[in-house]
Amino acid sequence: MLLRAYLQTKHQLPRRKITLLIDNGKIFINKEKVNNYKAELLEKDLLEIPDLRIKEYILSDASNTENKKPDFILFNKPKGYT
């Protein structure tokens, strides 16, 4: 999954703030500074953003969640049920 998409979905960061953090060299993946806007996050990568106190391992492949279909529950309400 792209770093930008991960930070937007998991941490609700705006795209502009992510861009500023990358430009200022404040984002690290596996202790290496990110300088590419299209950086990829893989399973077991270490993501660090010291300014936001974020230090976490990516536990599952986030790309699997992008194409996941929503679950629907069909509920037939019986007559007289409020």
mmCIF file of the N, C-alpha and C atoms, coordinates in Angstrom:
data_MODEL
# 
_entry.id   MODEL 
# 
loop_
_atom_site.group_PDB 
_atom_site.id 
_atom_site.type_symbol 
_atom_site.label_atom_id 
_atom_site.label_alt_id 
_atom_site.label_comp_id 
_atom_site.label_asym_id 
_atom_site.label_entity_id 
_atom_site.label_seq_id 
_atom_site.pdbx_PDB_ins_code 
_atom_site.Cartn_x 
_atom_site.Cartn_y 
_atom_site.Cartn_z 
_atom_site.occupancy 
_atom_site.B_iso_or_equiv 
_atom_site.pdbx_formal_charge 
_atom_site.auth_seq_id 
_atom_site.auth_comp_id 
_atom_site.auth_asym_id 
_atom_site.auth_atom_id 
_atom_site.pdbx_PDB_model_num 
ATOM 1   N N  . MET A 1 1  ? 0.855   -1.175 0.000  1.00 0.00 ? 1  MET A N  1 
ATOM 2   C CA . MET A 1 1  ? 0.000   0.000  0.000  1.00 0.00 ? 1  MET A CA 1 
ATOM 3   C C  . MET A 1 1  ? 0.894   1.229  0.000  1.00 0.00 ? 1  MET A C  1 
ATOM 4   N N  . LEU A 1 2  ? 0.450   2.263  -0.668 1.00 0.00 ? 2  LEU A N  1 
ATOM 5   C CA . LEU A 1 2  ? 1.213   3.505  -0.677 1.00 0.00 ? 2  LEU A CA 1 
ATOM 6   C C  . LEU A 1 2  ? 1.209   4.138  0.710  1.00 0.00 ? 2  LEU A C  1 
ATOM 7   N N  . LEU A 1 3  ? 2.336   4.734  1.058  1.00 0.00 ? 3  LEU A N  1 
ATOM 8   C CA . LEU A 1 3  ? 2.479   5.392  2.356  1.00 0.00 ? 3  LEU A CA 1 
ATOM 9   C C  . LEU A 1 3  ? 1.400   6.450  2.548  1.00 0.00 ? 3  LEU A C  1 
ATOM 10  N N  . ARG A 1 4  ? 1.171   7.263  1.539  1.00 0.00 ? 4  ARG A N  1 
ATOM 11  C CA . ARG A 1 4  ? 0.189   8.337  1.630  1.00 0.00 ? 4  ARG A CA 1 
ATOM 12  C C  . ARG A 1 4  ? -1.204  7.788  1.925  1.00 0.00 ? 4  ARG A C  1 
ATOM 13  N N  . ALA A 1 5  ? -1.596  6.744  1.220  1.00 0.00 ? 5  ALA A N  1 
ATOM 14  C CA . ALA A 1 5  ? -2.916  6.149  1.421  1.00 0.00 ? 5  ALA A CA 1 
ATOM 15  C C  . ALA A 1 5  ? -3.038  5.544  2.816  1.00 0.00 ? 5  ALA A C  1 
ATOM 16  N N  . TYR A 1 6  ? -1.966  4.910  3.284  1.00 0.00 ? 6  TYR A N  1 
ATOM 17  C CA . TYR A 1 6  ? -1.983  4.315  4.623  1.00 0.00 ? 6  TYR A CA 1 
ATOM 18  C C  . TYR A 1 6  ? -2.159  5.388  5.693  1.00 0.00 ? 6  TYR A C  1 
ATOM 19  N N  . LEU A 1 7  ? -1.402  6.473  5.590  1.00 0.00 ? 7  LEU A N  1 
ATOM 20  C CA . LEU A 1 7  ? -1.494  7.531  6.596  1.00 0.00 ? 7  LEU A CA 1 
ATOM 21  C C  . LEU A 1 7  ? -2.844  8.244  6.541  1.00 0.00 ? 7  LEU A C  1 
ATOM 22  N N  . GLN A 1 8  ? -3.415  8.354  5.363  1.00 0.00 ? 8  GLN A N  1 
ATOM 23  C CA . GLN A 1 8  ? -4.727  8.987  5.253  1.00 0.00 ? 8  GLN A CA 1 
ATOM 24  C C  . GLN A 1 8  ? -5.817  8.119  5.870  1.00 0.00 ? 8  GLN A C  1 
ATOM 25  N N  . THR A 1 9  ? -5.760  6.818  5.650  1.00 0.00 ? 9  THR A N  1 
ATOM 26  C CA . THR A 1 9  ? -6.815  5.950  6.165  1.00 0.00 ? 9  THR A CA 1 
ATOM 27  C C  . THR A 1 9  ? -6.619  5.589  7.630  1.00 0.00 ? 9  THR A C  1 
ATOM 28  N N  . LYS A 1 10 ? -5.408  5.253  8.020  1.00 0.00 ? 10 LYS A N  1 
ATOM 29  C CA . LYS A 1 10 ? -5.179  4.785  9.396  1.00 0.00 ? 10 LYS A CA 1 
ATOM 30  C C  . LYS A 1 10 ? -5.072  5.932  10.393 1.00 0.00 ? 10 LYS A C  1 
ATOM 31  N N  . HIS A 1 11 ? -4.431  7.023  10.020 1.00 0.00 ? 11 HIS A N  1 
ATOM 32  C CA . HIS A 1 11 ? -4.174  8.122  10.958 1.00 0.00 ? 11 HIS A CA 1 
ATOM 33  C C  . HIS A 1 11 ? -4.927  9.407  10.608 1.00 0.00 ? 11 HIS A C  1 
ATOM 34  N N  . GLN A 1 12 ? -5.760  9.376  9.579  1.00 0.00 ? 12 GLN A N  1 
ATOM 35  C CA . GLN A 1 12 ? -6.572  10.519 9.159  1.00 0.00 ? 12 GLN A CA 1 
ATOM 36  C C  . GLN A 1 12 ? -5.743  11.792 8.951  1.00 0.00 ? 12 GLN A C  1 
ATOM 37  N N  . LEU A 1 13 ? -4.563  11.635 8.372  1.00 0.00 ? 13 LEU A N  1 
ATOM 38  C CA . LEU A 1 13 ? -3.721  12.795 8.073  1.00 0.00 ? 13 LEU A CA 1 
ATOM 39  C C  . LEU A 1 13 ? -4.090  13.356 6.705  1.00 0.00 ? 13 LEU A C  1 
ATOM 40  N N  . PRO A 1 14 ? -4.177  14.673 6.586  1.00 0.00 ? 14 PRO A N  1 
ATOM 41  C CA . PRO A 1 14 ? -4.445  15.255 5.269  1.00 0.00 ? 14 PRO A CA 1 
ATOM 42  C C  . PRO A 1 14 ? -3.241  15.104 4.337  1.00 0.00 ? 14 PRO A C  1 
ATOM 43  N N  . ARG A 1 15 ? -3.527  15.042 3.063  1.00 0.00 ? 15 ARG A N  1 
ATOM 44  C CA . ARG A 1 15 ? -2.473  14.845 2.063  1.00 0.00 ? 15 ARG A CA 1 
ATOM 45  C C  . ARG A 1 15 ? -1.414  15.940 2.136  1.00 0.00 ? 15 ARG A C  1 
ATOM 46  N N  . ARG A 1 16 ? -1.824  17.166 2.377  1.00 0.00 ? 16 ARG A N  1 
ATOM 47  C CA . ARG A 1 16 ? -0.875  18.289 2.451  1.00 0.00 ? 16 ARG A CA 1 
ATOM 48  C C  . ARG A 1 16 ? 0.105   18.106 3.608  1.00 0.00 ? 16 ARG A C  1 
ATOM 49  N N  . LYS A 1 17 ? -0.378  17.651 4.756  1.00 0.00 ? 17 LYS A N  1 
ATOM 50  C CA . LYS A 1 17 ? 0.501   17.438 5.907  1.00 0.00 ? 17 LYS A CA 1 
ATOM 51  C C  . LYS A 1 17 ? 1.492   16.307 5.625  1.00 0.00 ? 17 LYS A C  1 
ATOM 52  N N  . ILE A 1 18 ? 1.032   15.261 4.952  1.00 0.00 ? 18 ILE A N  1 
ATOM 53  C CA . ILE A 1 18 ? 1.921   14.156 4.591  1.00 0.00 ? 18 ILE A CA 1 
ATOM 54  C C  . ILE A 1 18 ? 3.012   14.658 3.653  1.00 0.00 ? 18 ILE A C  1 
ATOM 55  N N  . THR A 1 19 ? 2.643   15.488 2.695  1.00 0.00 ? 19 THR A N  1 
ATOM 56  C CA . THR A 1 19 ? 3.613   16.063 1.761  1.00 0.00 ? 19 THR A CA 1 
ATOM 57  C C  . THR A 1 19 ? 4.654   16.898 2.498  1.00 0.00 ? 19 THR A C  1 
ATOM 58  N N  . LEU A 1 20 ? 4.214   17.719 3.441  1.00 0.00 ? 20 LEU A N  1 
ATOM 59  C CA . LEU A 1 20 ? 5.153   18.539 4.218  1.00 0.00 ? 20 LEU A CA 1 
ATOM 60  C C  . LEU A 1 20 ? 6.093   17.678 5.059  1.00 0.00 ? 20 LEU A C  1 
ATOM 61  N N  . LEU A 1 21 ? 5.569   16.614 5.659  1.00 0.00 ? 21 LEU A N  1 
ATOM 62  C CA . LEU A 1 21 ? 6.414   15.725 6.459  1.00 0.00 ? 21 LEU A CA 1 
ATOM 63  C C  . LEU A 1 21 ? 7.478   15.052 5.593  1.00 0.00 ? 21 LEU A C  1 
ATOM 64  N N  . ILE A 1 22 ? 7.104   14.625 4.391  1.00 0.00 ? 22 ILE A N  1 
ATOM 65  C CA . ILE A 1 22 ? 8.074   13.997 3.485  1.00 0.00 ? 22 ILE A CA 1 
ATOM 66  C C  . ILE A 1 22 ? 9.108   15.018 3.031  1.00 0.00 ? 22 ILE A C  1 
ATOM 67  N N  . ASP A 1 23 ? 8.667   16.227 2.674  1.00 0.00 ? 23 ASP A N  1 
ATOM 68  C CA . ASP A 1 23 ? 9.590   17.280 2.232  1.00 0.00 ? 23 ASP A CA 1 
ATOM 69  C C  . ASP A 1 23 ? 10.601  17.640 3.316  1.00 0.00 ? 23 ASP A C  1 
ATOM 70  N N  . ASN A 1 24 ? 10.171  17.633 4.564  1.00 0.00 ? 24 ASN A N  1 
ATOM 71  C CA . ASN A 1 24 ? 11.052  17.988 5.680  1.00 0.00 ? 24 ASN A CA 1 
ATOM 72  C C  . ASN A 1 24 ? 11.842  16.800 6.221  1.00 0.00 ? 24 ASN A C  1 
ATOM 73  N N  . GLY A 1 25 ? 11.679  15.622 5.627  1.00 0.00 ? 25 GLY A N  1 
ATOM 74  C CA . GLY A 1 25 ? 12.430  14.446 6.052  1.00 0.00 ? 25 GLY A CA 1 
ATOM 75  C C  . GLY A 1 25 ? 12.029  13.931 7.417  1.00 0.00 ? 25 GLY A C  1 
ATOM 76  N N  . LYS A 1 26 ? 10.749  13.973 7.727  1.00 0.00 ? 26 LYS A N  1 
ATOM 77  C CA . LYS A 1 26 ? 10.266  13.577 9.052  1.00 0.00 ? 26 LYS A CA 1 
ATOM 78  C C  . LYS A 1 26 ? 9.640   12.192 9.083  1.00 0.00 ? 26 LYS A C  1 
ATOM 79  N N  . ILE A 1 27 ? 9.588   11.490 7.956  1.00 0.00 ? 27 ILE A N  1 
ATOM 80  C CA . ILE A 1 27 ? 8.989   10.158 7.899  1.00 0.00 ? 27 ILE A CA 1 
ATOM 81  C C  . ILE A 1 27 ? 10.084  9.146  7.586  1.00 0.00 ? 27 ILE A C  1 
ATOM 82  N N  . PHE A 1 28 ? 10.098  8.048  8.355  1.00 0.00 ? 28 PHE A N  1 
ATOM 83  C CA . PHE A 1 28 ? 11.100  6.998  8.182  1.00 0.00 ? 28 PHE A CA 1 
ATOM 84  C C  . PHE A 1 28 ? 10.405  5.650  8.030  1.00 0.00 ? 28 PHE A C  1 
ATOM 85  N N  . ILE A 1 29 ? 10.880  4.868  7.070  1.00 0.00 ? 29 ILE A N  1 
ATOM 86  C CA . ILE A 1 29 ? 10.441  3.486  6.918  1.00 0.00 ? 29 ILE A CA 1 
ATOM 87  C C  . ILE A 1 29 ? 11.674  2.620  7.103  1.00 0.00 ? 29 ILE A C  1 
ATOM 88  N N  . ASN A 1 30 ? 11.630  1.733  8.080  1.00 0.00 ? 30 ASN A N  1 
ATOM 89  C CA . ASN A 1 30 ? 12.768  0.876  8.429  1.00 0.00 ? 30 ASN A CA 1 
ATOM 90  C C  . ASN A 1 30 ? 14.022  1.708  8.683  1.00 0.00 ? 30 ASN A C  1 
ATOM 91  N N  . LYS A 1 31 ? 13.854  2.805  9.409  1.00 0.00 ? 31 LYS A N  1 
ATOM 92  C CA . LYS A 1 31 ? 14.923  3.718  9.827  1.00 0.00 ? 31 LYS A CA 1 
ATOM 93  C C  . LYS A 1 31 ? 15.631  4.413  8.661  1.00 0.00 ? 31 LYS A C  1 
ATOM 94  N N  . GLU A 1 32 ? 15.000  4.424  7.493  1.00 0.00 ? 32 GLU A N  1 
ATOM 95  C CA . GLU A 1 32 ? 15.522  5.154  6.337  1.00 0.00 ? 32 GLU A CA 1 
ATOM 96  C C  . GLU A 1 32 ? 14.559  6.286  6.001  1.00 0.00 ? 32 GLU A C  1 
ATOM 97  N N  . LYS A 1 33 ? 15.120  7.468  5.772  1.00 0.00 ? 33 LYS A N  1 
ATOM 98  C CA . LYS A 1 33 ? 14.298  8.639  5.478  1.00 0.00 ? 33 LYS A CA 1 
ATOM 99  C C  . LYS A 1 33 ? 13.553  8.453  4.159  1.00 0.00 ? 33 LYS A C  1 
ATOM 100 N N  . VAL A 1 34 ? 12.280  8.790  4.175  1.00 0.00 ? 34 VAL A N  1 
ATOM 101 C CA . VAL A 1 34 ? 11.450  8.699  2.972  1.00 0.00 ? 34 VAL A CA 1 
ATOM 102 C C  . VAL A 1 34 ? 11.579  10.006 2.203  1.00 0.00 ? 34 VAL A C  1 
ATOM 103 N N  . ASN A 1 35 ? 11.955  9.911  0.929  1.00 0.00 ? 35 ASN A N  1 
ATOM 104 C CA . ASN A 1 35 ? 12.036  11.109 0.096  1.00 0.00 ? 35 ASN A CA 1 
ATOM 105 C C  . ASN A 1 35 ? 11.272  10.931 -1.207 1.00 0.00 ? 35 ASN A C  1 
ATOM 106 N N  . ASN A 1 36 ? 10.458  9.888  -1.258 1.00 0.00 ? 36 ASN A N  1 
ATOM 107 C CA . ASN A 1 36 ? 9.675   9.582  -2.446 1.00 0.00 ? 36 ASN A CA 1 
ATOM 108 C C  . ASN A 1 36 ? 8.194   9.600  -2.067 1.00 0.00 ? 36 ASN A C  1 
ATOM 109 N N  . TYR A 1 37 ? 7.404   10.346 -2.822 1.00 0.00 ? 37 TYR A N  1 
ATOM 110 C CA . TYR A 1 37 ? 5.975   10.448 -2.527 1.00 0.00 ? 37 TYR A CA 1 
ATOM 111 C C  . TYR A 1 37 ? 5.230   9.147  -2.788 1.00 0.00 ? 37 TYR A C  1 
ATOM 112 N N  . LYS A 1 38 ? 5.810   8.267  -3.574 1.00 0.00 ? 38 LYS A N  1 
ATOM 113 C CA . LYS A 1 38 ? 5.156   7.001  -3.895 1.00 0.00 ? 38 LYS A CA 1 
ATOM 114 C C  . LYS A 1 38 ? 5.789   5.832  -3.152 1.00 0.00 ? 38 LYS A C  1 
ATOM 115 N N  . ALA A 1 39 ? 6.254   6.072  -1.940 1.00 0.00 ? 39 ALA A N  1 
ATOM 116 C CA . ALA A 1 39 ? 6.870   5.014  -1.136 1.00 0.00 ? 39 ALA A CA 1 
ATOM 117 C C  . ALA A 1 39 ? 5.832   3.949  -0.802 1.00 0.00 ? 39 ALA A C  1 
ATOM 118 N N  . GLU A 1 40 ? 6.261   2.697  -0.858 1.00 0.00 ? 40 GLU A N  1 
ATOM 119 C CA . GLU A 1 40 ? 5.381   1.566  -0.575 1.00 0.00 ? 40 GLU A CA 1 
ATOM 120 C C  . GLU A 1 40 ? 5.611   1.060  0.841  1.00 0.00 ? 40 GLU A C  1 
ATOM 121 N N  . LEU A 1 41 ? 4.535   0.689  1.506  1.00 0.00 ? 41 LEU A N  1 
ATOM 122 C CA . LEU A 1 41 ? 4.611   0.037  2.809  1.00 0.00 ? 41 LEU A CA 1 
ATOM 123 C C  . LEU A 1 41 ? 4.327   -1.440 2.608  1.00 0.00 ? 41 LEU A C  1 
ATOM 124 N N  . LEU A 1 42 ? 5.193   -2.271 3.149  1.00 0.00 ? 42 LEU A N  1 
ATOM 125 C CA . LEU A 1 42 ? 5.012   -3.708 3.061  1.00 0.00 ? 42 LEU A CA 1 
ATOM 126 C C  . LEU A 1 42 ? 4.790   -4.270 4.457  1.00 0.00 ? 42 LEU A C  1 
ATOM 127 N N  . GLU A 1 43 ? 4.351   -5.513 4.500  1.00 0.00 ? 43 GLU A N  1 
ATOM 128 C CA . GLU A 1 43 ? 4.144   -6.171 5.783  1.00 0.00 ? 43 GLU A CA 1 
ATOM 129 C C  . GLU A 1 43 ? 5.469   -6.233 6.548  1.00 0.00 ? 43 GLU A C  1 
ATOM 130 N N  . LYS A 1 44 ? 5.415   -5.980 7.837  1.00 0.00 ? 44 LYS A N  1 
ATOM 131 C CA . LYS A 1 44 ? 6.553   -6.007 8.770  1.00 0.00 ? 44 LYS A CA 1 
ATOM 132 C C  . LYS A 1 44 ? 7.495   -4.818 8.612  1.00 0.00 ? 44 LYS A C  1 
ATOM 133 N N  . ASP A 1 45 ? 7.107   -3.784 7.874  1.00 0.00 ? 45 ASP A N  1 
ATOM 134 C CA . ASP A 1 45 ? 7.895   -2.552 7.811  1.00 0.00 ? 45 ASP A CA 1 
ATOM 135 C C  . ASP A 1 45 ? 7.691   -1.759 9.093  1.00 0.00 ? 45 ASP A C  1 
ATOM 136 N N  . LEU A 1 46 ? 8.720   -1.019 9.488  1.00 0.00 ? 46 LEU A N  1 
ATOM 137 C CA . LEU A 1 46 ? 8.634   -0.139 10.648 1.00 0.00 ? 46 LEU A CA 1 
ATOM 138 C C  . LEU A 1 46 ? 8.422   1.279  10.152 1.00 0.00 ? 46 LEU A C  1 
ATOM 139 N N  . LEU A 1 47 ? 7.308   1.877  10.539 1.00 0.00 ? 47 LEU A N  1 
ATOM 140 C CA . LEU A 1 47 ? 6.977   3.246  10.158 1.00 0.00 ? 47 LEU A CA 1 
ATOM 141 C C  . LEU A 1 47 ? 7.192   4.141  11.363 1.00 0.00 ? 47 LEU A C  1 
ATOM 142 N N  . GLU A 1 48 ? 7.990   5.208  11.177 1.00 0.00 ? 48 GLU A N  1 
ATOM 143 C CA . GLU A 1 48 ? 8.267   6.146  12.260 1.00 0.00 ? 48 GLU A CA 1 
ATOM 144 C C  . GLU A 1 48 ? 8.028   7.572  11.784 1.00 0.00 ? 48 GLU A C  1 
ATOM 145 N N  . ILE A 1 49 ? 7.277   8.314  12.592 1.00 0.00 ? 49 ILE A N  1 
ATOM 146 C CA . ILE A 1 49 ? 7.095   9.752  12.390 1.00 0.00 ? 49 ILE A CA 1 
ATOM 147 C C  . ILE A 1 49 ? 7.254   10.384 13.768 1.00 0.00 ? 49 ILE A C  1 
ATOM 148 N N  . PRO A 1 50 ? 8.479   10.766 14.132 1.00 0.00 ? 50 PRO A N  1 
ATOM 149 C CA . PRO A 1 50 ? 8.733   11.275 15.489 1.00 0.00 ? 50 PRO A CA 1 
ATOM 150 C C  . PRO A 1 50 ? 7.900   12.499 15.858 1.00 0.00 ? 50 PRO A C  1 
ATOM 151 N N  . ASP A 1 51 ? 7.646   13.398 14.915 1.00 0.00 ? 51 ASP A N  1 
ATOM 152 C CA . ASP A 1 51 ? 6.872   14.608 15.214 1.00 0.00 ? 51 ASP A CA 1 
ATOM 153 C C  . ASP A 1 51 ? 5.455   14.286 15.677 1.00 0.00 ? 51 ASP A C  1 
ATOM 154 N N  . LEU A 1 52 ? 4.886   13.202 15.166 1.00 0.00 ? 52 LEU A N  1 
ATOM 155 C CA . LEU A 1 52 ? 3.518   12.816 15.521 1.00 0.00 ? 52 LEU A CA 1 
ATOM 156 C C  . LEU A 1 52 ? 3.480   11.665 16.523 1.00 0.00 ? 52 LEU A C  1 
ATOM 157 N N  . ARG A 1 53 ? 4.651   11.273 16.999 1.00 0.00 ? 53 ARG A N  1 
ATOM 158 C CA . ARG A 1 53 ? 4.789   10.160 17.954 1.00 0.00 ? 53 ARG A CA 1 
ATOM 159 C C  . ARG A 1 53 ? 4.180   8.867  17.409 1.00 0.00 ? 53 ARG A C  1 
ATOM 160 N N  . ILE A 1 54 ? 4.447   8.614  16.144 1.00 0.00 ? 54 ILE A N  1 
ATOM 161 C CA . ILE A 1 54 ? 3.996   7.381  15.503 1.00 0.00 ? 54 ILE A CA 1 
ATOM 162 C C  . ILE A 1 54 ? 5.209   6.487  15.306 1.00 0.00 ? 54 ILE A C  1 
ATOM 163 N N  . LYS A 1 55 ? 5.138   5.297  15.866 1.00 0.00 ? 55 LYS A N  1 
ATOM 164 C CA . LYS A 1 55 ? 6.171   4.279  15.675 1.00 0.00 ? 55 LYS A CA 1 
ATOM 165 C C  . LYS A 1 55 ? 5.444   2.947  15.706 1.00 0.00 ? 55 LYS A C  1 
ATOM 166 N N  . GLU A 1 56 ? 5.293   2.340  14.530 1.00 0.00 ? 56 GLU A N  1 
ATOM 167 C CA . GLU A 1 56 ? 4.504   1.117  14.463 1.00 0.00 ? 56 GLU A CA 1 
ATOM 168 C C  . GLU A 1 56 ? 5.002   0.207  13.357 1.00 0.00 ? 56 GLU A C  1 
ATOM 169 N N  . TYR A 1 57 ? 4.773   -1.075 13.569 1.00 0.00 ? 57 TYR A N  1 
ATOM 170 C CA . TYR A 1 57 ? 5.057   -2.070 12.546 1.00 0.00 ? 57 TYR A CA 1 
ATOM 171 C C  . TYR A 1 57 ? 3.782   -2.306 11.749 1.00 0.00 ? 57 TYR A C  1 
ATOM 172 N N  . ILE A 1 58 ? 3.937   -2.452 10.461 1.00 0.00 ? 58 ILE A N  1 
ATOM 173 C CA . ILE A 1 58 ? 2.801   -2.773 9.611  1.00 0.00 ? 58 ILE A CA 1 
ATOM 174 C C  . ILE A 1 58 ? 2.586   -4.276 9.751  1.00 0.00 ? 58 ILE A C  1 
ATOM 175 N N  . LEU A 1 59 ? 1.463   -4.663 10.360 1.00 0.00 ? 59 LEU A N  1 
ATOM 176 C CA . LEU A 1 59 ? 1.252   -6.059 10.719 1.00 0.00 ? 59 LEU A CA 1 
ATOM 177 C C  . LEU A 1 59 ? 0.669   -6.903 9.599  1.00 0.00 ? 59 LEU A C  1 
ATOM 178 N N  . SER A 1 60 ? -0.170  -6.326 8.782  1.00 0.00 ? 60 SER A N  1 
ATOM 179 C CA . SER A 1 60 ? -0.751  -7.099 7.694  1.00 0.00 ? 60 SER A CA 1 
ATOM 180 C C  . SER A 1 60 ? -0.590  -6.325 6.398  1.00 0.00 ? 60 SER A C  1 
ATOM 181 N N  . ASP A 1 61 ? -0.672  -7.045 5.324  1.00 0.00 ? 61 ASP A N  1 
ATOM 182 C CA . ASP A 1 61 ? -0.557  -6.405 4.018  1.00 0.00 ? 61 ASP A CA 1 
ATOM 183 C C  . ASP A 1 61 ? -1.775  -5.524 3.808  1.00 0.00 ? 61 ASP A C  1 
ATOM 184 N N  . ALA A 1 62 ? -1.581  -4.228 3.868  1.00 0.00 ? 62 ALA A N  1 
ATOM 185 C CA . ALA A 1 62 ? -2.689  -3.277 3.798  1.00 0.00 ? 62 ALA A CA 1 
ATOM 186 C C  . ALA A 1 62 ? -3.347  -3.269 2.425  1.00 0.00 ? 62 ALA A C  1 
ATOM 187 N N  . SER A 1 63 ? -2.662  -3.758 1.410  1.00 0.00 ? 63 SER A N  1 
ATOM 188 C CA . SER A 1 63 ? -3.261  -3.750 0.074  1.00 0.00 ? 63 SER A CA 1 
ATOM 189 C C  . SER A 1 63 ? -4.443  -4.712 -0.010 1.00 0.00 ? 63 SER A C  1 
ATOM 190 N N  . ASN A 1 64 ? -4.503  -5.708 0.882  1.00 0.00 ? 64 ASN A N  1 
ATOM 191 C CA . ASN A 1 64 ? -5.635  -6.629 0.879  1.00 0.00 ? 64 ASN A CA 1 
ATOM 192 C C  . ASN A 1 64 ? -6.920  -5.942 1.308  1.00 0.00 ? 64 ASN A C  1 
ATOM 193 N N  . THR A 1 65 ? -6.822  -4.908 2.124  1.00 0.00 ? 65 THR A N  1 
ATOM 194 C CA . THR A 1 65 ? -8.012  -4.237 2.627  1.00 0.00 ? 65 THR A CA 1 
ATOM 195 C C  . THR A 1 65 ? -8.586  -3.256 1.615  1.00 0.00 ? 65 THR A C  1 
ATOM 196 N N  . GLU A 1 66 ? -7.812  -2.856 0.621  1.00 0.00 ? 66 GLU A N  1 
ATOM 197 C CA . GLU A 1 66 ? -8.306  -1.898 -0.364 1.00 0.00 ? 66 GLU A CA 1 
ATOM 198 C C  . GLU A 1 66 ? -9.449  -2.473 -1.188 1.00 0.00 ? 66 GLU A C  1 
ATOM 199 N N  . ASN A 1 67 ? -9.346  -3.722 -1.574 1.00 0.00 ? 67 ASN A N  1 
ATOM 200 C CA . ASN A 1 67 ? -10.327 -4.325 -2.464 1.00 0.00 ? 67 ASN A CA 1 
ATOM 201 C C  . ASN A 1 67 ? -11.363 -5.161 -1.728 1.00 0.00 ? 67 ASN A C  1 
ATOM 202 N N  . LYS A 1 68 ? -11.419 -5.049 -0.437 1.00 0.00 ? 68 LYS A N  1 
ATOM 203 C CA . LYS A 1 68 ? -12.360 -5.831 0.347  1.00 0.00 ? 68 LYS A CA 1 
ATOM 204 C C  . LYS A 1 68 ? -13.766 -5.270 0.155  1.00 0.00 ? 68 LYS A C  1 
ATOM 205 N N  . LYS A 1 69 ? -14.697 -6.151 -0.136 1.00 0.00 ? 69 LYS A N  1 
ATOM 206 C CA . LYS A 1 69 ? -16.077 -5.731 -0.328 1.00 0.00 ? 69 LYS A CA 1 
ATOM 207 C C  . LYS A 1 69 ? -16.756 -5.588 1.033  1.00 0.00 ? 69 LYS A C  1 
ATOM 208 N N  . PRO A 1 70 ? -17.684 -4.653 1.155  1.00 0.00 ? 70 PRO A N  1 
ATOM 209 C CA . PRO A 1 70 ? -18.376 -4.484 2.433  1.00 0.00 ? 70 PRO A CA 1 
ATOM 210 C C  . PRO A 1 70 ? -19.315 -5.653 2.708  1.00 0.00 ? 70 PRO A C  1 
ATOM 211 N N  . ASP A 1 71 ? -19.534 -5.938 3.972  1.00 0.00 ? 71 ASP A N  1 
ATOM 212 C CA . ASP A 1 71 ? -20.469 -6.977 4.380  1.00 0.00 ? 71 ASP A CA 1 
ATOM 213 C C  . ASP A 1 71 ? -21.850 -6.354 4.549  1.00 0.00 ? 71 ASP A C  1 
ATOM 214 N N  . PHE A 1 72 ? -22.854 -7.029 4.044  1.00 0.00 ? 72 PHE A N  1 
ATOM 215 C CA . PHE A 1 72 ? -24.226 -6.569 4.194  1.00 0.00 ? 72 PHE A CA 1 
ATOM 216 C C  . PHE A 1 72 ? -24.992 -7.580 5.025  1.00 0.00 ? 72 PHE A C  1 
ATOM 217 N N  . ILE A 1 73 ? -25.833 -7.070 5.902  1.00 0.00 ? 73 ILE A N  1 
ATOM 218 C CA . ILE A 1 73 ? -26.688 -7.927 6.717  1.00 0.00 ? 73 ILE A CA 1 
ATOM 219 C C  . ILE A 1 73 ? -28.127 -7.606 6.346  1.00 0.00 ? 73 ILE A C  1 
ATOM 220 N N  . LEU A 1 74 ? -28.852 -8.620 5.920  1.00 0.00 ? 74 LEU A N  1 
ATOM 221 C CA . LEU A 1 74 ? -30.246 -8.449 5.550  1.00 0.00 ? 74 LEU A CA 1 
ATOM 222 C C  . LEU A 1 74 ? -31.099 -8.814 6.749  1.00 0.00 ? 74 LEU A C  1 
ATOM 223 N N  . PHE A 1 75 ? -31.968 -7.901 7.120  1.00 0.00 ? 75 PHE A N  1 
ATOM 224 C CA . PHE A 1 75 ? -32.811 -8.116 8.287  1.00 0.00 ? 75 PHE A CA 1 
ATOM 225 C C  . PHE A 1 75 ? -34.256 -7.894 7.877  1.00 0.00 ? 75 PHE A C  1 
ATOM 226 N N  . ASN A 1 76 ? -35.061 -8.944 7.958  1.00 0.00 ? 76 ASN A N  1 
ATOM 227 C CA . ASN A 1 76 ? -36.491 -8.834 7.680  1.00 0.00 ? 76 ASN A CA 1 
ATOM 228 C C  . ASN A 1 76 ? -37.215 -8.603 8.994  1.00 0.00 ? 76 ASN A C  1 
ATOM 229 N N  . LYS A 1 77 ? -37.807 -7.446 9.102  1.00 0.00 ? 77 LYS A N  1 
ATOM 230 C CA . LYS A 1 77 ? -38.491 -7.081 10.337 1.00 0.00 ? 77 LYS A CA 1 
ATOM 231 C C  . LYS A 1 77 ? -39.892 -7.699 10.333 1.00 0.00 ? 77 LYS A C  1 
ATOM 232 N N  . PRO A 1 78 ? -40.193 -8.517 11.343 1.00 0.00 ? 78 PRO A N  1 
ATOM 233 C CA . PRO A 1 78 ? -41.533 -9.107 11.406 1.00 0.00 ? 78 PRO A CA 1 
ATOM 234 C C  . PRO A 1 78 ? -42.602 -8.057 11.742 1.00 0.00 ? 78 PRO A C  1 
ATOM 235 N N  . LYS A 1 79 ? -43.823 -8.348 11.377 1.00 0.00 ? 79 LYS A N  1 
ATOM 236 C CA . LYS A 1 79 ? -44.932 -7.437 11.641 1.00 0.00 ? 79 LYS A CA 1 
ATOM 237 C C  . LYS A 1 79 ? -45.080 -7.247 13.153 1.00 0.00 ? 79 LYS A C  1 
ATOM 238 N N  . GLY A 1 80 ? -45.206 -5.990 13.575 1.00 0.00 ? 80 GLY A N  1 
ATOM 239 C CA . GLY A 1 80 ? -45.365 -5.679 14.989 1.00 0.00 ? 80 GLY A CA 1 
ATOM 240 C C  . GLY A 1 80 ? -44.046 -5.472 15.716 1.00 0.00 ? 80 GLY A C  1 
ATOM 241 N N  . TYR A 1 81 ? -42.931 -5.656 15.041 1.00 0.00 ? 81 TYR A N  1 
ATOM 242 C CA . TYR A 1 81 ? -41.610 -5.464 15.649 1.00 0.00 ? 81 TYR A CA 1 
ATOM 243 C C  . TYR A 1 81 ? -41.202 -4.010 15.482 1.00 0.00 ? 81 TYR A C  1 
ATOM 244 N N  . THR A 1 82 ? -40.836 -3.373 16.581 1.00 0.00 ? 82 THR A N  1 
ATOM 245 C CA . THR A 1 82 ? -40.482 -1.960 16.518 1.00 0.00 ? 82 THR A CA 1 
ATOM 246 C C  . THR A 1 82 ? -38.995 -1.781 16.450 1.00 0.00 ? 82 THR A C  1 
# 
